[in-house]
Amino acid sequence: MIIGVPREIKDHETRVGLVPSGVSELVEHGHRVLVEAGAGAGSTISDQEYQVAGAEIVASAREVWQRAELVVKVKEPQPAEYDFLRPGLVLFTYLHLAPLPDLTERLIASGVTAIAYETIRERDGSLPLLTPMSEVAGRMAVQIGAKYLEAPNGGRGILLGGVPGVPPANVLILGGGVVGHNAAKVALGMGARVTVVDKNLNRLRQIDDIFNGEVNTLASSIWTIRESIRHADLVIGAVLIPGAAAPKLVRRDMLGPMKKGAVMVDVSIDQGGCFETSRPTTHTDPIFFVDEVLHYCVANMPAAVPHTSTYALTNATFPYLRALADKGVIQACQDDPAIAEGVNVFHGEITHPGVAESQGRPWRPLSELW
């Protein structure tokens, strides 16, 4: 199979979908790998390293997309890439389609097979290709929040960990999954007072055990969130429903009683955001204010640390990529239900119920289409 690795073009997206070690293994398996010139530069991977591993360096994105049978990326296709989509092409990347009806329509119309990292689910319920970036984003959310709490950046002028005689900041984390757990770990390590809200009581018990009771835990409800947010200096949205739009846990009217200059970081923004006032921002223009509350809603947060993120991501994605290349989509899906769950669009049909329900579209089980 011919595997293509284009350079990412989303704002400040400097991760890359495949590293040289992956190229080498694919070539050993008899595949050809095309890498767009400069694709790895943002992750400190040179074209020469790809060549040594056996890749062919290609001058343009158009050539990569046209020649490849399987394109592996990091982020969803951007409008400038829509015309590259075509029948028979396999696309393997983060898609986060729930809030992107235009992209969904283009994938359906093009006849492409679109496999989303974020909906590949193993038998134990884990999301192995979302986990590494959730770990990065959860840890980054606290760093970012601490930065924007500084007065020159628009915040309240609060040091997250406080100092002797001055209390630390209050950090409220909505969601106790991978993002929330990693955010709590970093916030607690920086000396903040941390509260995690989740609807899953067993998860709250786990968090209480993991942090030896040093993190406050609250059962989620509208009242709990409304009361907790009034006291928060930093709020981190860390809610996920795989494939579907994130629920709006923080309503517009909850912002009025909040502290002026408080910071809200919406890690759920890839799936539409869990704050009613959220809208996607970019690394170039990352923040905005609503009722004097600072919002940070960058949809590709881990791209700010691309070297770490690229290697963490490709460690997880490569076994699935190799299976797709070696076996083809149908056989790979039949052999591994986790990959089948990753297929969001197949031959003009939506095949993931979360995507369909979020957009009010019909869907068909993948097993009915091959």
N, C-alpha and C positions, 0 to 999 in steps of 0.2 A: 504494500500500500504506500501511497505518497502522502506524507504528513507535512502540513504547512504550518509555519510559525510566523505570523505577521507581527509587526511592531504595533504596540497598543497606541491608540490615538485619543483616548478619553483624557480630559484635562488632568495633567500631572500624573498620568498613569504610567509608571515606569517599571512595573513588574513584567515578567515574560512567562509564557505558558510552558516552556520546556527548557531544561538546562543541559549542558553538554553531556553529563553522565547519561541522561535519558536518550539523547541523540545516539550515543555510542551503543546503547543496548538495543534500540530500535534497528539500527543498521546491522547489528549482529543477528537480528531476527529476520533480516532480508528486506527491510523496508528502506525507502528513501525519505530523507528529511530535507525540506526546503526552509531556510530561515531568512527572513527579510533582513537586509543590511541594517545594522544598528539596533536590532530588536532587543538585544540583551544589555545594551550600553547602560541604561538606567539602573540595572541591577549589577553593574560592574562585571559584566560578562562580555568579552570581546568577540568580534566576528572570527578572529583567528582561533579562539578556543572552540567555537562551534565547528570550524573547518577541520581542526585536528581530530575532533570526535566523529567526523564523517559526514557532516552536513554540507549541503550546497548553499552558498550565500547568494541570495536573489536580490536584484536591485530595487524592485518595486513591490508594493503590497498587491497590486493588481495581478502580477505574475504569480505570487504565492497563492492567492485565492483561486486563480484560474487553473493552475496546474495541480493543486492539491485535491486529494479525495477526502481527506479528513483535516480540518483546521482546528488546532488547539490554541486557545486564547486564555486570557484572564478575565476580561470584562465583556459584557454584551456588545454586539455590533453597534457601532455608532451610525448615524444617518449617512455619513460619507461611505460606509461599507455596505449599505443595503443592496446596492446594485451588484455586489459580488456574490450574493446568495443565489443558488441555482439548484435545480432538481438533482438529486443524487449526492449532493455534498453533505458530509457529516460535520456538524459543528459541536465542539466540546469546550464548554466555558461556563463561567457564571452568567446566568441569564436574568434572574430576578424579574420575571415577566409580569407578576401580578399588577404592578402599577404602570406597565408599559404596553398599553393596547396597540399603539402604532407599530412597535417592533413585533408584537405577536402577530399582527395582521400580515406584516412583510414575511415573517417566517412561514406562515400558513400559505401565502400566495406563491412563495418561491419553490415549494416542494422540498426544502431542506429538511434533514433530520437534525433536530436541535436537542442536545443532551446537556442538562444543567448540573453543574457541580453541586449546587445547593439542595437538590432534591434526591440525590443518590443516598439511599437509606439502607443500612445493613439490617440483618434479621433482629438484632438486639435493639433496634430503634435508633441507633446512633447515626449521625450525619458526618461521615468521615472527611468529606471534602469541604465542609463548612467549618469544621472544628478548628483547623489551624488558623484561619483568618479571624475566626471569632476570638481565639486566644489573643491574637495580635490586637484586634480592635478593642477588646475589653481592657487590656493593659494600656493601650494608647488613650482610651477615653478619659482615664484619670489624669494622665499627663497633659492632655489637651485641656481638660477642665481646669487643672491647676494653673496652666498658662493664661487662660482667659479670665480667671478670677483676679488676675493682676490688674490694677487700675489703668495702666497705660494701654491695656488691650480691651478695655471696656467693662471689666468686672468690678466687683465690690471692694477689691483691694485686700483680699483675704489670703493668708498663707495657709495652705491646706492642712498642715500639721500643727499650726499654732506654735507658740513658744511658752516657756514657763511664765505663768501669770496671765496668759491670753489663751482662750480656748481654741481648739482646732475647728476646722470647717465641718459642717454636716453634709455628708454625701448620701444621697438617696438613689438606690439602684432598683429599677423596675425590671424584674426578671432575674431568676436565679439559675439560669442555664450556664453554658460555657462562657458567654460574654460577661454575664453578671458575676460569676464566680471569679473570673480573672480580674474584673474591675474591683471587686471587693478585696482581693488579695493585695493589689497595688495600693488602693486607697488606705487600707489598714496599715500597710507597711510604711506609708508616708505619714501616719499618725492621725488620720482623719477619724471622725466618728461616723460609722458606716451602718446604714440600714438597708436591708434587702427585702423587697416586696415580691411575693410570688403567690399564685393561686394553688400551687401544689404543696400541700403540707409536708409530704415526705421529703420533698426537695428542701424545704426550710429546715427540717430536722437534720438533713445531711449537712447543710451549711452551718448550722449550729454546732454540729460535731466537728466539722473540718476546722472551724475557727475557734473552737473551745469557748464558745459563748461570747466571744469578743465582738461579733457582728450582731446587731439587732435584727430580728426577723419579724415580719408582719404578714399576715394573711391578706391577700389582695381584695380590695373592694373599692368602690368609688369613694366612700367615706374615708377609708384609710389613706388613699392616695391624696385626696383633697386636704386632709389634715397634715399629712407628712410633708407635702410639698411646700407648705407655708414656712416651714422651719429650715428648708434645705438651702444650702449655698450652691451645691452642685447636684444636678439630677441627670442620671444616665439611663437612657431608654435602651433596654436590652431584651426585647421581647421578640420571639420568633414563632410563626406557624409555617412550617415548611411549604413553600410554593404559593402560599396565600398572602393576602395583604395583612400587615400588622394591625392589631386592634388599637384604637385611639384611646389610650389610657388616661392621658392628660388632656382635659378639655380646655377650650379657650377661656372660659370663665374662671378657671383655676389660677390663671397667671396673675390676676389683679392683686390678690393678697400675698403674692410671693415677695421676697426681698428684692429690692431694686438692685440690679447688677448681678443677680444670681445667674448661673450658667446652666444651660440644658444641652446635653450632648445626645443626639438621637442616633444610636448605632443601628437602629431598625430602619433607617431611611431607605436602604436598598429595597425594602418591601413596603414602601410607602410611608414609613414613619409611625411611631406610636404616640406622638404628640399631635394634637389637632392643628397646631400652628406650624408644624414642620413643613418645609419644602426643600428639595434637594439643592445643595450648594456644592461648590468645587474648592479644590485646594487654592485656586487663584482668588476666589471670593468666598471665603468659608463661613462667614457669620452674618446674622441679621438680628434685629431687636423687635420684640413684641412686648408692649407694656413694660419697657425698660428691662426686660429679661433677655439675656443674650442666648441665641440659638446657634449651635454648631451642627450642621446636617450634611456633612460631606459624605457622598455615597461610595467613595473608595478610600476610606481612611487608611488601610494598610499600605497603600501606595506611597505613603510618606516615608516608609522604611522598606524600600523595595528589595534590598539584598536579603534581609531577614525574611520578608514575606514571600519572595519568589521561591526560596529554598524550602521554606515551611510548606508552601502550597504544593510544589511539584513533588515533594516527598510523598504527599498523600494522593495526588492525582495520577502519578505515573502507572501504578499497577492497573488501573482501570483503562488508561490510554493504551497500554500495551495489549490488554485483552481486546479492545476494540480494533486495534490494528491487526492483531494476529488472527482474529476470528471473524471480523466483520460485525456490524451492528446486531443483526438478527441472532446469530449464534451466540454472541457475547451476552445478549439479553436473556436468551433461553437458558444459558448456563449459569447466569448470575442475576437473580431478581433485583439486587441492589442497582445494577446498571439499568435494568428495565424501569425502575422507579425514577431514574434520572432523565428518561426521555420525556420531554415536554411537548414536542411537536414532531409528528412523523407523517411524511407524505401528505401534507395539507390538512392534517387533523390534530387538534389538541388532544394530548393523551394523559395529561395530569389534571386531576379534578380540582386541586387548589388553584391552579391558574385559571381554569374555566369558570369556577365559581366566583373568583375575584372580579372577573370581567363580564359575567353574565353570558358566557358563550357555551355552546355544547361541547362535549368531549366524548371520546370513545376509548375504551381500554386498548392498550397496545396489542394485546393478544388477538384482538379482532382484525388487526390490520396487516399482519404478515402472513 
